[in-house]
């Protein structure tokens, strides 16, 4: 066969990685096989397909949005899923007991896997490394402990941080603000905000020092401002300056034309589970929809459909975290924090 007669995939540099089953290419792309309807990682030990049956995607989410499902070799099997669940339970038990989380080698030994293999299996099932999972669980425990603790230090140790110095090095990422400010309802934190009008009605955009922390939609501006005050009862809420007004304009432009994207930093605050759901939502392409069950499977917890729905309802960043792209398994529109009619409008704009 001459090069002119080769299918496009055979001349794609990624095809060479598939032929070599190159593990270094994992994470850079996946490929779908039209004849079987599955997608695989480059290093997958599955039977090599014909190049004219192969389609390349930048991510598993893109492949699944195109109708492909993970191959059996790609999806974690029941045994591995049970091992990951046991590791998560062990981490959670340590966090609840105020003890440091076990390290990678200890978790791998308990699972009966090598550290390298366990690390890979855990990340494939949860979307996070064991260390990131433990940090997120400690952060969630800390958010719960701070309001009811007499001192910040008490909450730090109750959440399983072995040393206060280690916690303070991670405090901003864990809480989005200084721990004392979080404990005081955002006291001392400055949040800029503005209310404007867009095609969906009133829109409120708020920004902390870390990035956008709220995007809310409604019929009238006053309830949106009250909701922001309830979210940050002690923070200093100030009107935005000219630079912030440009960010507001970018958000409104994104609402009007979703496919242009939104290149602004986000200040995302939530539990470990919520953040995994929200990250999975951000990988759903504009114009596509998924079900709650789809998202539950993507984060490695196929039975957590109701928890996924609750995480969508807890999202405070409308459109930026596109929970409007989640529908029921039968395709019908379900509830939406900012109104089902707005959800239908957003989907309609993306599809057009």
Phi, psi and omega in degrees: 000129179283161180298330180292334182267355181291143174294155183305322182296330182288336179263359177284134179304335181291335179296325179296323178292324177294315180299323182273356186047052187280108181295337179293341180273349178299134182096341178272326180196167169229166178231143177257148180247113187298324185287334181251342180075020180245159172244153184221157169282157179305325184273003184304134180280011180294163179300135183292131179276169172289141183298332180284354176259005187257141176226132184263146178223151180286337184206160174302324180298320179294321178295317181290328176294333178275001176105001179273152176245156179294143177290162180297330179285338182272315182288140178296134181283175184300321180296315179294321179299320179294321179294319178295318179299320179295321178294318178297319179296322179293318177298315181298319180298320179294318180297315181294331179274358181074026181251153176299144180290148178296150180280175183302314184296321179294318179294318180295319178299317180295329180276350181074028181234161174290154179305318181297313182293318180297317179303317182291316180296317181297315181292323179296326183277325187250342185083001180224155173286161177303320180294318179294322178299314181297318179299318181293322179292320178295321179297319179296317178297323180293318179300325179284325186279327186303311183298333184256002181266144180291325180228151176301320182300321178300315180295324180300311181287326178297330181275002175092011175282119185294335181215141180298326181296322178295319179297311185296334176290337183249001190300317184297317180291326183284325188243339185083002180193174177297145183302321178297321179293320178297314181299329181265021177072030179092012182300134180088351179266136179261124179238119177274143179210162176206150176242134181220186177244142175222185183296342182260006181113214179284144178225133175249133177236128180232148185220128173266186178294341183268336182152190180297126181246351177201135168225116185232147180240148180190182179275324183232149183289327187300314179298328179293320179293320179298321178297321178295320178296322178292326181290322180231074190296334183248001181284160176271110180265122183231152176293147184285152175271190184298321180296319179291324178301327177293324177295319178299317179298322178296319179296315180297319176300323179292323176295318182289321182227083188302331185286352178283343179081169181227106183260060176234144179294147179247141173259089187265122182235124180182177178288171179301317181295314180300318182294326176294318178297313183295323178294319177296322179296322182291347178267357177279121184295150175301139181092351180251160175229155175224164177263166176300323179294324177300313181295320178301319179291322183294329179268007175082017178228073188299341180267002187264036184300315181292323178295324176297317179299320179293323178295322177297319181292335182275354181295130179251007182243078181305141176071313179297318168253101197280068177292348177291347180274003179260127181233175177289166182299333178273004179090353181286149178287136178251191183299156181213132186307327184253021174103133182296327179297319177294323177300315179296320179295318179298315180296321179297319179295319182292323181287335180269000000 
